[in-house]
């Protein structure tokens, strides 16, 4: 495949992931959500696409986008951890206490306690969901979202 074609596929992949993150706003129920902050921690190509969501409204929530330093603890409702970032026990405890939806495209993220994982299969973005982790954080996912996903126990 030519470099331009592969770059276009990668760009499309991150556009799709950005769209998913935006739709997670309406497909996730938080106990006390007003505005929704979607945060990115680590180095990811998502940083090129997420700013387009700033200020947009979805399901009555205004969306804000924050790109965080690796150890930043700003409050977010959705936190995307890039490949270089791992889920630590303290991060998982923070997610449970503050009702943060943890999302990543890192390999085995959902199996290792993450909540939503993007996985590439046959050049398509698929979702893996760890329902136990989602419930532990006091979050509820829409049945629409769960029908699209593979559930990890």
C-alpha positions, 0 to 999 in steps of 0.5 A: 500500500502506498504511504498516502493510502496508509496515512489516509486509513490511519487518519480515518481510524482516528476520525472514527474514534473521535466520533465514537468518543462524541457518541459516548456522551449520549450513550453513557449515563453519569450519576451527576453529569452536566457538561462533559469533558473528554480528556486525552492523556498521552501522545495520540493522533486523536489530538488532531481530531478531538478539538473539533468537538469543543463546545458541541452539544450532545444529548443536552451536554456541552462537550469540552476537550482537554489534552492532559500532561501524562500525570495530570489529574483534571476532572474528566467524564471520559478519559482516553489513554493513549498507547503509552499510558496504562491503567494504574490502580490509583487511576482506576480508583479515581475513575470509580470515585469520580465516575470517569469512563476510561477508554483506550486503543491499547492492546488488552486494555479492557481485559486489564480493567479498562472500560472501553477499548477500540480494537482494529479488526479487518480494518474496522474499529470494534469496541470491547467493553469491560462491564464490571469496570463500567459498573464499578465506576457507577456508570451505565452504558446504553443498550445501543452501545452494548449491542455494538460491542464485544463484552469482556468479563 
